Amino acid sequence: MKTIRNTSERLNAKTLDQMFINMVEQGYDCPPFVSNAILQTAKSVFSPDQGNPDILNVGQIKILGISSSEPAGKPLSDCQMKTAIVTLDAGKEDEDIRNKYGLVALRQARLSRIAHEALDQGISLTQEDLAFKLLNCSIRTVRRDIKELTTRGVIVPTRGQQKDIGPGISHRVEIVRLYIERKTYTEIERRMKHSLTAIKRYIVTFSRVAYLTEKSYSTKEIAFLVQISERLARDYQALYRQYKEDTAYKDRLDEILLLSPDCEISKKGGIK
C-alpha cells in the first residue's frame, strides 16, 4: 500500500496543476490554500472548458478530415475520417499579425497553424478543406500561400504532399531554429510574419522541452507536462539534439535552457 501511495504522489507531482502550485508557493511564499485558489481562478479564466472535451474554447472549431494514416491515392470515399480541434482565431496574436502585416499574412499564419494542429491530431487536410471549409478562399490562393510559406522554410502538411516530402517542419520549429541561430525577435517577426507574443511563447516551450530532455524525460512525458503534441515534442527534441552537437551554439542553447520555468540554477551558477 505504501508503494502505491508513493507512486501516486510522484505521478501527481508531475502534473501541470502541481507544477503551477509549486511555482506559486515557492515564488510568492503562499500557503497551500492560497495557491490552490489562484490555480482555480487561472483555470476558470484561461481554460474555462478544460475539463469538457466536447466544448470548444474561444476561437476553436471542430473539423472532420482524412486520417493521416491513410495512404495517398486511396479514394476519399474509402478513407477513414477523424475529427480534430483547430484554432481558427488565435485572438490577440492574430490581431497583431493583421495589424502589422495585413490580411494575406494573417491567412497564411492560420493556414500553417490549422494544417499542423490537424496533423498533430492525426488528420491530413486537403487543399480543398483549407480553402473552402476553413479559410473561405480559392484553392489557387491556398496554393500560392503554401508556396510563399515554403520560401520561409515552412512546409504546410496537406494530404497531397505527405507521400512525397513528409510532414515538414512547422512555423513553430522554424521560428525556434532562427532564434537558436541568433536571429533577433524583430528579425524573426519580420521574416515569419508572426506576433512577438507567439514567437516568445514558442521559444519558452522549446526551452522546456530541451530542459526536460536533458533530465531524461520521455517524449510522452514531456508532451504531457508541457501540454503539446507528441509530434511537436519530438520535433523540438530533434532540433535541440541537432544544435547540441554543434559547439558553435552551446552558449545559445544554455541561454535558452535558462528560459524554462522548470530550470533550477545552482549556487555555483550552473543549471541543475
ZADO-1210 file (C-alpha; in nm, 4 decimals, padded with zeros to 6 digits):
<atoms>
<atom x="00.0000" y="00.0000" z="00.0000" code="MET" pos="1"/>
<atom x="00.2852" y="00.2361" z="00.0855" code="LYS" pos="2"/>
<atom x="00.4500" y="00.1728" z="-00.2541" code="THR" pos="3"/>
<atom x="00.1259" y="00.2501" z="-00.4378" code="ILE" pos="4"/>
<atom x="00.0817" y="00.5703" z="-00.2382" code="ARG" pos="5"/>
<atom x="00.4394" y="00.6819" z="-00.3105" code="ASN" pos="6"/>
<atom x="00.3955" y="00.6121" z="-00.6817" code="THR" pos="7"/>
<atom x="00.0729" y="00.8096" z="-00.6862" code="SER" pos="8"/>
<atom x="00.2401" y="01.1027" z="-00.5121" code="GLU" pos="9"/>
<atom x="00.5276" y="01.1040" z="-00.7611" code="ARG" pos="10"/>
<atom x="00.2891" y="01.0993" z="-01.0567" code="LEU" pos="11"/>
<atom x="00.0796" y="01.3765" z="-00.9031" code="ASN" pos="12"/>
<atom x="00.3897" y="01.5898" z="-00.8544" code="ALA" pos="13"/>
<atom x="00.4447" y="01.5799" z="-01.2301" code="LYS" pos="14"/>
<atom x="00.1068" y="01.7229" z="-01.3218" code="THR" pos="15"/>
<atom x="00.0708" y="02.0737" z="-01.4568" code="LEU" pos="16"/>
<atom x="-00.1563" y="02.1704" z="-01.1681" code="ASP" pos="17"/>
<atom x="00.1039" y="02.0693" z="-00.9126" code="GLN" pos="18"/>
<atom x="00.3784" y="02.2416" z="-01.1116" code="MET" pos="19"/>
<atom x="00.1776" y="02.5646" z="-01.1073" code="PHE" pos="20"/>
<atom x="00.1074" y="02.5338" z="-00.7344" code="ILE" pos="21"/>
<atom x="00.4760" y="02.4690" z="-00.6575" code="ASN" pos="22"/>
<atom x="00.5837" y="02.7750" z="-00.8572" code="MET" pos="23"/>
<atom x="00.3318" y="02.9994" z="-00.6825" code="VAL" pos="24"/>
<atom x="00.4124" y="02.8711" z="-00.3343" code="GLU" pos="25"/>
<atom x="00.7900" y="02.8878" z="-00.3824" code="GLN" pos="26"/>
<atom x="00.7941" y="03.2134" z="-00.5765" code="GLY" pos="27"/>
<atom x="00.5474" y="03.4110" z="-00.3648" code="TYR" pos="28"/>
<atom x="00.5618" y="03.2265" z="-00.0319" code="ASP" pos="29"/>
<atom x="00.1891" y="03.1451" z="-00.0443" code="CYS" pos="30"/>
<atom x="00.0189" y="02.8918" z="00.1808" code="PRO" pos="31"/>
<atom x="-00.1410" y="02.5922" z="00.0014" code="PRO" pos="32"/>
<atom x="-00.4991" y="02.7202" z="00.0258" code="PHE" pos="33"/>
<atom x="-00.3979" y="03.0454" z="-00.1465" code="VAL" pos="34"/>
<atom x="-00.2017" y="02.8744" z="-00.4247" code="SER" pos="35"/>
<atom x="-00.4935" y="02.6398" z="-00.4914" code="ASN" pos="36"/>
<atom x="-00.7336" y="02.9334" z="-00.5077" code="ALA" pos="37"/>
<atom x="-00.5041" y="03.1085" z="-00.7573" code="ILE" pos="38"/>
<atom x="-00.4875" y="02.7912" z="-00.9655" code="LEU" pos="39"/>
<atom x="-00.8653" y="02.7547" z="-00.9833" code="GLN" pos="40"/>
<atom x="-00.9074" y="03.1214" z="-01.0727" code="THR" pos="41"/>
<atom x="-00.6471" y="03.0970" z="-01.3500" code="ALA" pos="42"/>
<atom x="-00.8082" y="02.7840" z="-01.4942" code="LYS" pos="43"/>
<atom x="-01.1547" y="02.9394" z="-01.4889" code="SER" pos="44"/>
<atom x="-01.0306" y="03.2460" z="-01.6795" code="VAL" pos="45"/>
<atom x="-00.7885" y="03.0959" z="-01.9316" code="PHE" pos="46"/>
<atom x="-00.9307" y="02.7442" z="-01.9803" code="SER" pos="47"/>
<atom x="-01.2941" y="02.7531" z="-01.8668" code="PRO" pos="48"/>
<atom x="-01.3831" y="02.4392" z="-02.0633" code="ASP" pos="49"/>
<atom x="-01.0673" y="02.2422" z="-01.9980" code="GLN" pos="50"/>
<atom x="-01.2492" y="01.9611" z="-01.8268" code="GLY" pos="51"/>
<atom x="-01.5040" y="01.9116" z="-02.1036" code="ASN" pos="52"/>
<atom x="-01.3596" y="01.7795" z="-02.4347" code="PRO" pos="53"/>
<atom x="-01.6908" y="01.8404" z="-02.6129" code="ASP" pos="54"/>
<atom x="-01.6857" y="02.2170" z="-02.5511" code="ILE" pos="55"/>
<atom x="-01.4525" y="02.4290" z="-02.7596" code="LEU" pos="56"/>
<atom x="-01.2540" y="02.7239" z="-02.6340" code="ASN" pos="57"/>
<atom x="-01.2981" y="03.0663" z="-02.7892" code="VAL" pos="58"/>
<atom x="-01.1641" y="03.0744" z="-03.1462" code="GLY" pos="59"/>
<atom x="-01.1552" y="02.6968" z="-03.1895" code="GLN" pos="60"/>
<atom x="-01.3516" y="02.4821" z="-03.4315" code="ILE" pos="61"/>
<atom x="-01.4032" y="02.1063" z="-03.4631" code="LYS" pos="62"/>
<atom x="-01.3313" y="01.9744" z="-03.8127" code="ILE" pos="63"/>
<atom x="-01.3652" y="01.6445" z="-03.9965" code="LEU" pos="64"/>
<atom x="-01.0777" y="01.5214" z="-04.2109" code="GLY" pos="65"/>
<atom x="-00.8998" y="01.2201" z="-04.3530" code="ILE" pos="66"/>
<atom x="-00.6864" y="01.0159" z="-04.1150" code="SER" pos="67"/>
<atom x="-00.3182" y="01.0821" z="-04.1781" code="SER" pos="68"/>
<atom x="-00.2593" y="00.7053" z="-04.1714" code="SER" pos="69"/>
<atom x="-00.4481" y="00.6672" z="-04.4993" code="GLU" pos="70"/>
<atom x="-00.2126" y="00.6231" z="-04.7980" code="PRO" pos="71"/>
<atom x="-00.2000" y="00.8755" z="-05.0791" code="ALA" pos="72"/>
<atom x="-00.4015" y="00.7791" z="-05.3847" code="GLY" pos="73"/>
<atom x="-00.6703" y="00.5927" z="-05.1911" code="LYS" pos="74"/>
<atom x="-01.0218" y="00.7038" z="-05.2933" code="PRO" pos="75"/>
<atom x="-01.1549" y="00.9597" z="-05.0472" code="LEU" pos="76"/>
<atom x="-01.4811" y="00.7673" z="-05.0136" code="SER" pos="77"/>
<atom x="-01.2868" y="00.4691" z="-04.8765" code="ASP" pos="78"/>
<atom x="-01.0711" y="00.6652" z="-04.6317" code="CYS" pos="79"/>
<atom x="-01.1155" y="00.6661" z="-04.2561" code="GLN" pos="80"/>
<atom x="-01.2313" y="01.0022" z="-04.1242" code="MET" pos="81"/>
<atom x="-01.1409" y="01.1607" z="-03.7906" code="LYS" pos="82"/>
<atom x="-01.2215" y="01.4797" z="-03.6028" code="THR" pos="83"/>
<atom x="-00.9778" y="01.7371" z="-03.4725" code="ALA" pos="84"/>
<atom x="-00.9981" y="02.0696" z="-03.2915" code="ILE" pos="85"/>
<atom x="-00.8086" y="02.3537" z="-03.4568" code="VAL" pos="86"/>
<atom x="-00.7603" y="02.7220" z="-03.3802" code="THR" pos="87"/>
<atom x="-00.9299" y="02.9361" z="-03.6410" code="LEU" pos="88"/>
<atom x="-00.8865" y="03.2611" z="-03.4470" code="ASP" pos="89"/>
<atom x="-00.5979" y="03.2998" z="-03.2016" code="ALA" pos="90"/>
<atom x="-00.7276" y="03.6306" z="-03.0683" code="GLY" pos="91"/>
<atom x="-00.4677" y="03.8968" z="-02.9970" code="LYS" pos="92"/>
<atom x="-00.1909" y="03.7049" z="-03.1722" code="GLU" pos="93"/>
<atom x="-00.3902" y="03.7070" z="-03.4953" code="ASP" pos="94"/>
<atom x="-00.4820" y="04.0720" z="-03.4435" code="GLU" pos="95"/>
<atom x="-00.1140" y="04.1608" z="-03.4132" code="ASP" pos="96"/>
<atom x="-00.0330" y="03.9832" z="-03.7396" code="ILE" pos="97"/>
<atom x="-00.3172" y="04.1548" z="-03.9235" code="ARG" pos="98"/>
<atom x="-00.2257" y="04.4981" z="-03.7894" code="ASN" pos="99"/>
<atom x="00.1445" y="04.4671" z="-03.8711" code="LYS" pos="100"/>
<atom x="00.1485" y="04.2601" z="-04.1889" code="TYR" pos="101"/>
<atom x="-00.2031" y="04.2578" z="-04.3330" code="GLY" pos="102"/>
<atom x="-00.4728" y="04.0075" z="-04.4221" code="LEU" pos="103"/>
<atom x="-00.2568" y="03.7920" z="-04.6504" code="VAL" pos="104"/>
<atom x="-00.0053" y="03.7289" z="-04.3719" code="ALA" pos="105"/>
<atom x="-00.2909" y="03.6511" z="-04.1318" code="LEU" pos="106"/>
<atom x="-00.4395" y="03.3979" z="-04.3725" code="ARG" pos="107"/>
<atom x="-00.1005" y="03.2327" z="-04.4196" code="GLN" pos="108"/>
<atom x="-00.0450" y="03.2124" z="-04.0442" code="ALA" pos="109"/>
<atom x="-00.3842" y="03.0497" z="-03.9987" code="ARG" pos="110"/>
<atom x="-00.3221" y="02.8132" z="-04.2901" code="LEU" pos="111"/>
<atom x="00.0019" y="02.6845" z="-04.1393" code="SER" pos="112"/>
<atom x="-00.1358" y="02.6694" z="-03.7843" code="ARG" pos="113"/>
<atom x="-00.4531" y="02.4807" z="-03.8773" code="ILE" pos="114"/>
<atom x="-00.2734" y="02.2280" z="-04.1002" code="ALA" pos="115"/>
<atom x="-00.0171" y="02.1460" z="-03.8315" code="HIS" pos="116"/>
<atom x="-00.2717" y="02.1333" z="-03.5484" code="GLU" pos="117"/>
<atom x="-00.4792" y="01.8898" z="-03.7544" code="ALA" pos="118"/>
<atom x="-00.1751" y="01.6754" z="-03.8306" code="LEU" pos="119"/>
<atom x="-00.0845" y="01.6721" z="-03.4604" code="ASP" pos="120"/>
<atom x="-00.4254" y="01.5075" z="-03.4056" code="GLN" pos="121"/>
<atom x="-00.3885" y="01.2561" z="-03.6879" code="GLY" pos="122"/>
<atom x="-00.5612" y="01.4373" z="-03.9744" code="ILE" pos="123"/>
<atom x="-00.4202" y="01.5340" z="-04.3151" code="SER" pos="124"/>
<atom x="-00.6274" y="01.8194" z="-04.4550" code="LEU" pos="125"/>
<atom x="-00.6650" y="01.8651" z="-04.8294" code="THR" pos="126"/>
<atom x="-00.6161" y="02.1986" z="-05.0019" code="GLN" pos="127"/>
<atom x="-00.9911" y="02.1949" z="-05.0647" code="GLU" pos="128"/>
<atom x="-01.0578" y="02.1540" z="-04.6900" code="ASP" pos="129"/>
<atom x="-00.8385" y="02.4511" z="-04.6121" code="LEU" pos="130"/>
<atom x="-00.9724" y="02.6724" z="-04.8899" code="ALA" pos="131"/>
<atom x="-01.3458" y="02.6066" z="-04.8839" code="PHE" pos="132"/>
<atom x="-01.4230" y="02.4902" z="-04.5308" code="LYS" pos="133"/>
<atom x="-01.1831" y="02.6949" z="-04.3213" code="LEU" pos="134"/>
<atom x="-01.0316" y="02.9992" z="-04.4916" code="LEU" pos="135"/>
<atom x="-01.3108" y="03.0915" z="-04.7363" code="ASN" pos="136"/>
<atom x="-01.0788" y="03.1424" z="-05.0304" code="CYS" pos="137"/>
<atom x="-00.9913" y="02.9704" z="-05.3584" code="SER" pos="138"/>
<atom x="-00.7666" y="02.6663" z="-05.3958" code="ILE" pos="139"/>
<atom x="-00.5390" y="02.8828" z="-05.6098" code="ARG" pos="140"/>
<atom x="-00.4980" y="03.1197" z="-05.3150" code="THR" pos="141"/>
<atom x="-00.4110" y="02.8335" z="-05.0808" code="VAL" pos="142"/>
<atom x="-00.1536" y="02.7027" z="-05.3272" code="ARG" pos="143"/>
<atom x="00.0007" y="03.0468" z="-05.3591" code="ARG" pos="144"/>
<atom x="00.0151" y="03.0823" z="-04.9799" code="ASP" pos="145"/>
<atom x="00.1763" y="02.7392" z="-04.9435" code="ILE" pos="146"/>
<atom x="00.4407" y="02.8377" z="-05.1975" code="LYS" pos="147"/>
<atom x="00.5104" y="03.1621" z="-05.0095" code="GLU" pos="148"/>
<atom x="00.5380" y="02.9800" z="-04.6767" code="LEU" pos="149"/>
<atom x="00.7808" y="02.7325" z="-04.8323" code="THR" pos="150"/>
<atom x="01.0150" y="03.0211" z="-04.9190" code="THR" pos="151"/>
<atom x="01.0255" y="03.0996" z="-04.5454" code="ARG" pos="152"/>
<atom x="01.1245" y="02.7422" z="-04.4637" code="GLY" pos="153"/>
<atom x="00.7785" y="02.6253" z="-04.3550" code="VAL" pos="154"/>
<atom x="00.6071" y="02.3332" z="-04.5295" code="ILE" pos="155"/>
<atom x="00.2301" y="02.3149" z="-04.4876" code="VAL" pos="156"/>
<atom x="00.1373" y="01.9467" z="-04.4363" code="PRO" pos="157"/>
<atom x="-00.1563" y="01.8910" z="-04.6722" code="THR" pos="158"/>
<atom x="-00.2669" y="01.5440" z="-04.7783" code="ARG" pos="159"/>
<atom x="-00.1387" y="01.5916" z="-05.1338" code="GLY" pos="160"/>
<atom x="00.2259" y="01.6307" z="-05.0318" code="GLN" pos="161"/>
<atom x="00.2570" y="01.3840" z="-04.7426" code="GLN" pos="162"/>
<atom x="00.3737" y="01.0886" z="-04.9525" code="LYS" pos="163"/>
<atom x="00.6444" y="01.2799" z="-05.1406" code="ASP" pos="164"/>
<atom x="00.8016" y="01.5130" z="-04.8844" code="ILE" pos="165"/>
<atom x="00.6620" y="01.4117" z="-04.5474" code="GLY" pos="166"/>
<atom x="00.5135" y="01.6423" z="-04.2831" code="PRO" pos="167"/>
<atom x="00.7912" y="01.9016" z="-04.2996" code="GLY" pos="168"/>
<atom x="00.8626" y="02.1461" z="-04.0219" code="ILE" pos="169"/>
<atom x="00.6061" y="02.3749" z="-03.8695" code="SER" pos="170"/>
<atom x="00.6325" y="02.7502" z="-03.8315" code="HIS" pos="171"/>
<atom x="00.6989" y="02.6868" z="-03.4614" code="ARG" pos="172"/>
<atom x="01.0085" y="02.4777" z="-03.5289" code="VAL" pos="173"/>
<atom x="01.1393" y="02.7190" z="-03.7919" code="GLU" pos="174"/>
<atom x="01.0954" y="03.0151" z="-03.5556" code="ILE" pos="175"/>
<atom x="01.2902" y="02.8384" z="-03.2821" code="VAL" pos="176"/>
<atom x="01.5618" y="02.7381" z="-03.5310" code="ARG" pos="177"/>
<atom x="01.6070" y="03.1019" z="-03.6314" code="LEU" pos="178"/>
<atom x="01.6316" y="03.2030" z="-03.2657" code="TYR" pos="179"/>
<atom x="01.8939" y="02.9369" z="-03.1967" code="ILE" pos="180"/>
<atom x="02.0904" y="03.0790" z="-03.4902" code="GLU" pos="181"/>
<atom x="02.0935" y="03.4119" z="-03.3064" code="ARG" pos="182"/>
<atom x="01.8324" y="03.5974" z="-03.5059" code="LYS" pos="183"/>
<atom x="01.6652" y="03.8713" z="-03.3029" code="THR" pos="184"/>
<atom x="01.2965" y="03.8740" z="-03.2151" code="TYR" pos="185"/>
<atom x="01.2463" y="04.1593" z="-03.4600" code="THR" pos="186"/>
<atom x="01.4212" y="03.9737" z="-03.7423" code="GLU" pos="187"/>
<atom x="01.2155" y="03.6603" z="-03.6786" code="ILE" pos="188"/>
<atom x="00.8928" y="03.8568" z="-03.6565" code="GLU" pos="189"/>
<atom x="00.9606" y="04.0320" z="-03.9859" code="ARG" pos="190"/>
<atom x="01.0652" y="03.7156" z="-04.1687" code="ARG" pos="191"/>
<atom x="00.7987" y="03.4782" z="-04.0366" code="MET" pos="192"/>
<atom x="00.5205" y="03.7388" z="-04.0028" code="LYS" pos="193"/>
<atom x="00.4152" y="03.6149" z="-03.6610" code="HIS" pos="194"/>
<atom x="00.3310" y="03.8084" z="-03.3485" code="SER" pos="195"/>
<atom x="00.6060" y="03.8736" z="-03.0967" code="LEU" pos="196"/>
<atom x="00.3893" y="03.7139" z="-02.8268" code="THR" pos="197"/>
<atom x="00.3658" y="03.3883" z="-03.0221" code="ALA" pos="198"/>
<atom x="00.7370" y="03.3852" z="-03.1041" code="ILE" pos="199"/>
<atom x="00.8343" y="03.4222" z="-02.7384" code="LYS" pos="200"/>
<atom x="00.5875" y="03.1506" z="-02.6388" code="ARG" pos="201"/>
<atom x="00.7322" y="02.9042" z="-02.8927" code="TYR" pos="202"/>
<atom x="01.0834" y="02.9684" z="-02.7637" code="ILE" pos="203"/>
<atom x="00.9855" y="02.9203" z="-02.3989" code="VAL" pos="204"/>
<atom x="00.8020" y="02.5994" z="-02.4911" code="THR" pos="205"/>
<atom x="01.1137" y="02.4769" z="-02.6725" code="PHE" pos="206"/>
<atom x="01.3259" y="02.5642" z="-02.3690" code="SER" pos="207"/>
<atom x="01.1028" y="02.3482" z="-02.1507" code="ARG" pos="208"/>
<atom x="01.1253" y="02.0558" z="-02.3938" code="VAL" pos="209"/>
<atom x="01.5043" y="02.0924" z="-02.4115" code="ALA" pos="210"/>
<atom x="01.5411" y="02.1118" z="-02.0337" code="TYR" pos="211"/>
<atom x="01.3184" y="01.8094" z="-01.9699" code="LEU" pos="212"/>
<atom x="01.5038" y="01.6201" z="-02.2434" code="THR" pos="213"/>
<atom x="01.8274" y="01.6879" z="-02.0542" code="GLU" pos="214"/>
<atom x="01.6549" y="01.5482" z="-01.7458" code="LYS" pos="215"/>
<atom x="01.5842" y="01.2244" z="-01.9377" code="SER" pos="216"/>
<atom x="01.2068" y="01.2564" z="-01.9506" code="TYR" pos="217"/>
<atom x="01.0452" y="01.0552" z="-02.2279" code="SER" pos="218"/>
<atom x="00.8838" y="01.2255" z="-02.5251" code="THR" pos="219"/>
<atom x="00.5420" y="01.1209" z="-02.3988" code="LYS" pos="220"/>
<atom x="00.6083" y="01.2627" z="-02.0519" code="GLU" pos="221"/>
<atom x="00.7375" y="01.5881" z="-02.1988" code="ILE" pos="222"/>
<atom x="00.4335" y="01.6266" z="-02.4233" code="ALA" pos="223"/>
<atom x="00.2078" y="01.5799" z="-02.1195" code="PHE" pos="224"/>
<atom x="00.3983" y="01.8153" z="-01.8916" code="LEU" pos="225"/>
<atom x="00.4357" y="02.0926" z="-02.1489" code="VAL" pos="226"/>
<atom x="00.0865" y="02.0330" z="-02.2940" code="GLN" pos="227"/>
<atom x="00.1908" y="01.9969" z="-02.6573" code="ILE" pos="228"/>
<atom x="00.1500" y="01.7147" z="-02.9066" code="SER" pos="229"/>
<atom x="00.3977" y="01.4280" z="-02.9071" code="GLU" pos="230"/>
<atom x="00.4846" y="01.5165" z="-03.2669" code="ARG" pos="231"/>
<atom x="00.5857" y="01.8704" z="-03.1727" code="LEU" pos="232"/>
<atom x="00.7762" y="01.7411" z="-02.8699" code="ALA" pos="233"/>
<atom x="00.9704" y="01.5058" z="-03.0994" code="ARG" pos="234"/>
<atom x="01.0386" y="01.7883" z="-03.3458" code="ASP" pos="235"/>
<atom x="01.1683" y="02.0141" z="-03.0694" code="TYR" pos="236"/>
<atom x="01.3836" y="01.7332" z="-02.9286" code="GLN" pos="237"/>
<atom x="01.5307" y="01.6633" z="-03.2728" code="ALA" pos="238"/>
<atom x="01.6073" y="02.0337" z="-03.3182" code="LEU" pos="239"/>
<atom x="01.7715" y="02.0530" z="-02.9765" code="TYR" pos="240"/>
<atom x="01.9862" y="01.7454" z="-03.0377" code="ARG" pos="241"/>
<atom x="02.0864" y="01.8714" z="-03.3806" code="GLN" pos="242"/>
<atom x="02.2223" y="02.2010" z="-03.2497" code="TYR" pos="243"/>
<atom x="02.3584" y="02.0494" z="-02.9293" code="LYS" pos="244"/>
<atom x="02.6082" y="01.8598" z="-03.1433" code="GLU" pos="245"/>
<atom x="02.7409" y="02.1882" z="-03.2797" code="ASP" pos="246"/>
<atom x="02.9743" y="02.3603" z="-03.0315" code="THR" pos="247"/>
<atom x="02.9103" y="02.6949" z="-03.2029" code="ALA" pos="248"/>
<atom x="02.5622" y="02.7016" z="-03.0486" code="TYR" pos="249"/>
<atom x="02.6389" y="02.5726" z="-02.6979" code="LYS" pos="250"/>
<atom x="02.6200" y="02.9173" z="-02.5345" code="ASP" pos="251"/>
<atom x="02.2972" y="02.9973" z="-02.7171" code="ARG" pos="252"/>
<atom x="02.1341" y="02.6712" z="-02.6073" code="LEU" pos="253"/>
<atom x="02.2453" y="02.7340" z="-02.2487" code="ASP" pos="254"/>
<atom x="02.0737" y="03.0743" z="-02.2638" code="GLU" pos="255"/>
<atom x="01.7574" y="02.9132" z="-02.3979" code="ILE" pos="256"/>
<atom x="01.7575" y="02.6460" z="-02.1261" code="LEU" pos="257"/>
<atom x="01.7543" y="02.9217" z="-01.8655" code="LEU" pos="258"/>
<atom x="01.4229" y="03.0458" z="-02.0089" code="LEU" pos="259"/>
<atom x="01.2483" y="02.7299" z="-01.8914" code="SER" pos="260"/>
<atom x="01.0380" y="02.7849" z="-01.5760" code="PRO" pos="261"/>
<atom x="01.1315" y="02.4268" z="-01.4785" code="ASP" pos="262"/>
<atom x="01.5014" y="02.5117" z="-01.4759" code="CYS" pos="263"/>
<atom x="01.6799" y="02.5494" z="-01.1443" code="GLU" pos="264"/>
<atom x="02.0104" y="02.7338" z="-01.1016" code="ILE" pos="265"/>
<atom x="02.2639" y="02.6076" z="-00.8515" code="SER" pos="266"/>
<atom x="02.4540" y="02.8401" z="-00.6189" code="LYS" pos="267"/>
<atom x="02.7601" y="02.7925" z="-00.8366" code="LYS" pos="268"/>
<atom x="02.5707" y="02.9316" z="-01.1345" code="GLY" pos="269"/>
<atom x="02.5091" y="02.6087" z="-01.3207" code="GLY" pos="270"/>
<atom x="02.1893" y="02.4508" z="-01.4440" code="ILE" pos="271"/>
<atom x="02.0660" y="02.1587" z="-01.2390" code="LYS" pos="272"/>
</atoms>
